[in-house]
Amino acid sequence: MFLRVARHTNDLEKIENFYVGILGFERLGGFQNHNNYDGIFIGKKGLDWHFEFTQSDAKANHTFDEDDIIVLYPKTILDYNELMNKLLSNNISTITPINHFWNENGKMFQDPDGYRIVISHLKAV
C-alpha cells in the first residue's frame, strides 16, 4: 500500500521551504493549474509515502486540535541534534505539547500553516 497525506495551503513556497529547506525532505514533483490547483509532492525517494500540498483560489481553512500532530523520528541522535539546530537557527520556536509524553521525548514545532510537528529522539516503533 502507498500512503499520500494531502493538505491544502495558502502558501506553497513557505511550505516547501519548511519541509524541504529546513526539515530536509525532498521535492519529488509537482504540478501547476491542474483543475485550478497547483501542488507539490514532498517526501524521500524510494519510500512508500509522501506529502502532497496544494494551493488554489480557495483559501485553506485549517481546523485541528493540539493533539493533531505529525511525528518525525530522525534515525540517529546526531540527525536529531542537527535537525534541532536547523530549526532553531531558522527561528522556528518550540511550543509546549499538551501531551506530556512529547515534552519528555522530543520537541514540538509548528509548520507555516500552524500544524504541529514533533521531532522525537526515540526510535520509531
CORDA-V769857 format. One record per pair of residues at least 12 apart in sequence whose ideal C-beta (glycine too) atoms are under 10 Angstrom apart, sorted by sequence separation. I is the first residue (numbers start at 1). J is the second residue. D is the distance in whole Angstrom. If there is no record, write none. Layout:
i: (I | I)
j: (J | J)
d: (D | D)
//
This chain:
i: (28 | 29 | 30 | 40 | 41 | 94 | 95 | 96 | 106 | 107 | 108 | 27 | 28 | 29 | 39 | 40 | 94 | 95 | 105 | 106 | 107 | 16 | 27 | 28 | 29 | 39 | 40 | 94 | 95 | 102 | 105 | 106 | 107 | 26 | 27 | 28 | 38 | 39 | 40 | 92 | 93 | 94 | 95 | 103 | 105 | 106 | 25 | 26 | 27 | 28 | 38 | 39 | 93 | 94 | 102 | 105 | 106 | 25 | 26 | 28 | 37 | 38 | 39 | 92 | 93 | 101 | 102 | 104 | 105 | 12 | 25 | 26 | 36 | 37 | 38 | 92 | 98 | 102 | 104 | 23 | 25 | 26 | 28 | 35 | 36 | 37 | 51 | 88 | 92 | 97 | 99 | 101 | 20 | 24 | 34 | 36 | 37 | 87 | 92 | 102 | 19 | 26 | 29 | 31 | 35 | 36 | 37 | 88 | 95 | 97 | 101 | 20 | 28 | 30 | 34 | 36 | 84 | 87 | 95 | 19 | 27 | 28 | 29 | 30 | 31 | 33 | 84 | 16 | 18 | 19 | 26 | 28 | 30 | 83 | 15 | 25 | 84 | 92 | 94 | 12 | 16 | 25 | 80 | 83 | 12 | 13 | 15 | 80 | 12 | 69 | 8 | 66 | 69 | 9 | 66 | 67 | 69 | 87 | 8 | 9 | 66 | 67 | 71 | 19 | 66 | 67 | 74 | 87 | 6 | 65 | 66 | 69 | 73 | 19 | 71 | 72 | 6 | 67 | 71 | 84 | 15 | 83 | 4 | 5 | 16 | 69 | 71 | 72 | 84 | 5 | 15 | 4 | 15 | 69 | 80 | 3 | 15 | 79 | 80 | 81 | 12 | 69 | 70 | 80 | 11 | 12 | 13 | 66 | 79 | 80 | 12 | 3 | 4 | 5 | 6 | 7 | 8 | 9 | 11 | 77 | 2 | 3 | 4 | 5 | 6 | 7 | 8 | 9 | 10 | 70 | 71 | 72 | 73 | 74 | 76 | 2 | 3 | 4 | 5 | 6 | 7 | 8 | 9 | 10 | 69 | 70 | 71 | 72 | 73 | 74 | 1 | 2 | 3 | 4 | 5 | 6 | 7 | 8 | 9 | 23 | 25 | 68 | 69 | 70 | 71 | 72 | 73 | 74 | 76 | 1 | 2 | 3 | 4 | 5 | 6 | 8 | 10 | 24 | 68 | 69 | 70 | 71 | 72 | 73 | 74 | 75 | 10 | 11 | 23 | 64 | 67 | 69 | 70 | 71 | 73 | 74 | 75 | 8 | 9 | 10 | 24 | 64 | 66 | 73 | 74 | 8 | 9 | 10 | 62 | 64 | 65 | 71 | 73 | 8 | 10 | 62 | 64 | 72 | 73 | 7 | 8 | 9 | 60 | 62 | 71 | 8 | 7 | 24 | 24 | 53 | 24 | 23 | 53 | 22 | 24 | 23 | 22 | 23 | 5 | 21 | 22 | 22 | 22 | 18 | 21 | 23 | 22 | 18 | 17 | 18 | 23 | 22 | 23 | 22 | 18 | 18 | 19 | 18 | 19 | 18 | 23 | 17 | 18 | 15 | 16 | 23 | 14 | 15 | 14 | 15 | 19 | 13 | 14 | 18 | 12 | 15 | 11 | 9 | 10 | 11 | 9 | 10 | 7 | 9 | 8 | 7 | 9 | 7)
j: (40 | 41 | 42 | 52 | 53 | 106 | 107 | 108 | 118 | 119 | 120 | 40 | 41 | 42 | 52 | 53 | 107 | 108 | 118 | 119 | 120 | 30 | 41 | 42 | 43 | 53 | 54 | 108 | 109 | 116 | 119 | 120 | 121 | 41 | 42 | 43 | 53 | 54 | 55 | 107 | 108 | 109 | 110 | 118 | 120 | 121 | 41 | 42 | 43 | 44 | 54 | 55 | 109 | 110 | 118 | 121 | 122 | 42 | 43 | 45 | 54 | 55 | 56 | 109 | 110 | 118 | 119 | 121 | 122 | 30 | 43 | 44 | 54 | 55 | 56 | 110 | 116 | 120 | 122 | 42 | 44 | 45 | 47 | 54 | 55 | 56 | 70 | 107 | 111 | 116 | 118 | 120 | 40 | 44 | 54 | 56 | 57 | 107 | 112 | 122 | 40 | 47 | 50 | 52 | 56 | 57 | 58 | 109 | 116 | 118 | 122 | 42 | 50 | 52 | 56 | 58 | 106 | 109 | 117 | 42 | 50 | 51 | 52 | 53 | 54 | 56 | 107 | 40 | 42 | 43 | 50 | 52 | 54 | 107 | 40 | 50 | 109 | 117 | 119 | 38 | 42 | 51 | 106 | 109 | 39 | 40 | 42 | 107 | 40 | 97 | 37 | 95 | 98 | 39 | 96 | 97 | 99 | 117 | 39 | 40 | 97 | 98 | 102 | 51 | 98 | 99 | 106 | 119 | 39 | 98 | 99 | 102 | 106 | 53 | 105 | 106 | 41 | 102 | 106 | 119 | 51 | 119 | 41 | 42 | 53 | 106 | 108 | 109 | 121 | 43 | 53 | 43 | 54 | 108 | 119 | 43 | 55 | 119 | 120 | 121 | 53 | 110 | 111 | 121 | 53 | 54 | 55 | 108 | 121 | 122 | 55 | 47 | 48 | 49 | 50 | 51 | 52 | 53 | 55 | 121 | 47 | 48 | 49 | 50 | 51 | 52 | 53 | 54 | 55 | 115 | 116 | 117 | 118 | 119 | 121 | 48 | 49 | 50 | 51 | 52 | 53 | 54 | 55 | 56 | 115 | 116 | 117 | 118 | 119 | 120 | 48 | 49 | 50 | 51 | 52 | 53 | 54 | 55 | 56 | 70 | 72 | 115 | 116 | 117 | 118 | 119 | 120 | 121 | 123 | 49 | 50 | 51 | 52 | 53 | 54 | 56 | 58 | 72 | 116 | 117 | 118 | 119 | 120 | 121 | 122 | 123 | 59 | 60 | 72 | 113 | 116 | 118 | 119 | 120 | 122 | 123 | 124 | 58 | 59 | 60 | 74 | 114 | 116 | 123 | 124 | 59 | 60 | 61 | 113 | 115 | 116 | 122 | 124 | 60 | 62 | 114 | 116 | 124 | 125 | 60 | 61 | 62 | 113 | 115 | 124 | 62 | 62 | 79 | 82 | 111 | 83 | 83 | 113 | 83 | 86 | 86 | 86 | 87 | 70 | 86 | 87 | 89 | 90 | 87 | 90 | 92 | 92 | 90 | 90 | 92 | 109 | 109 | 111 | 111 | 109 | 110 | 111 | 111 | 112 | 112 | 117 | 112 | 113 | 111 | 112 | 119 | 111 | 112 | 112 | 113 | 117 | 112 | 113 | 117 | 112 | 115 | 112 | 111 | 112 | 113 | 112 | 113 | 111 | 113 | 113 | 113 | 115 | 115)
d: (8 | 5 | 9 | 7 | 8 | 10 | 9 | 7 | 5 | 5 | 10 | 6 | 4 | 9 | 6 | 5 | 5 | 5 | 8 | 5 | 8 | 9 | 7 | 7 | 10 | 6 | 8 | 6 | 7 | 9 | 10 | 4 | 9 | 9 | 6 | 6 | 9 | 4 | 9 | 10 | 10 | 6 | 6 | 10 | 5 | 6 | 10 | 7 | 9 | 8 | 7 | 7 | 7 | 9 | 5 | 7 | 7 | 5 | 7 | 7 | 5 | 5 | 9 | 5 | 8 | 9 | 10 | 10 | 5 | 8 | 6 | 6 | 10 | 7 | 7 | 8 | 9 | 7 | 10 | 9 | 6 | 6 | 10 | 10 | 10 | 5 | 9 | 9 | 9 | 7 | 9 | 10 | 9 | 9 | 9 | 5 | 9 | 8 | 10 | 10 | 9 | 10 | 9 | 10 | 9 | 7 | 9 | 9 | 7 | 7 | 10 | 6 | 6 | 9 | 10 | 8 | 10 | 6 | 10 | 5 | 10 | 9 | 9 | 9 | 9 | 10 | 7 | 6 | 10 | 9 | 9 | 9 | 10 | 9 | 7 | 8 | 10 | 10 | 9 | 6 | 7 | 8 | 8 | 10 | 8 | 10 | 8 | 9 | 6 | 7 | 9 | 9 | 10 | 9 | 10 | 8 | 8 | 9 | 9 | 9 | 7 | 6 | 8 | 7 | 4 | 6 | 10 | 7 | 9 | 8 | 8 | 8 | 9 | 8 | 9 | 9 | 10 | 10 | 7 | 7 | 9 | 6 | 8 | 10 | 8 | 10 | 10 | 10 | 9 | 9 | 5 | 9 | 10 | 7 | 7 | 10 | 9 | 10 | 8 | 9 | 6 | 10 | 8 | 5 | 9 | 8 | 9 | 9 | 10 | 10 | 5 | 9 | 10 | 7 | 10 | 7 | 10 | 5 | 7 | 6 | 9 | 6 | 7 | 8 | 8 | 7 | 8 | 7 | 7 | 7 | 10 | 6 | 9 | 7 | 10 | 5 | 4 | 6 | 5 | 4 | 6 | 5 | 6 | 10 | 8 | 7 | 8 | 7 | 8 | 8 | 7 | 7 | 8 | 8 | 7 | 8 | 8 | 7 | 10 | 10 | 9 | 7 | 4 | 5 | 5 | 5 | 5 | 8 | 10 | 9 | 9 | 10 | 5 | 9 | 7 | 7 | 10 | 10 | 7 | 7 | 7 | 8 | 7 | 8 | 10 | 9 | 6 | 9 | 7 | 9 | 8 | 5 | 10 | 6 | 7 | 10 | 9 | 7 | 10 | 5 | 9 | 8 | 7 | 7 | 10 | 9 | 5 | 10 | 6 | 7 | 9 | 9 | 4 | 4 | 9 | 6 | 8 | 9 | 9 | 8 | 8 | 9 | 7 | 7 | 8 | 8 | 8 | 9 | 9 | 10 | 7 | 7 | 9 | 8 | 8 | 8 | 6 | 8 | 8 | 9 | 6 | 9 | 5 | 9 | 8 | 10 | 7 | 9 | 9 | 8 | 9 | 9 | 9 | 9 | 9 | 10 | 7 | 5 | 9 | 5 | 8 | 8 | 9 | 7 | 10 | 9 | 9 | 6 | 4 | 7 | 9 | 9 | 8 | 9 | 10 | 10 | 6 | 9 | 9 | 8 | 8 | 7 | 10 | 5 | 9 | 8 | 10 | 8)
//
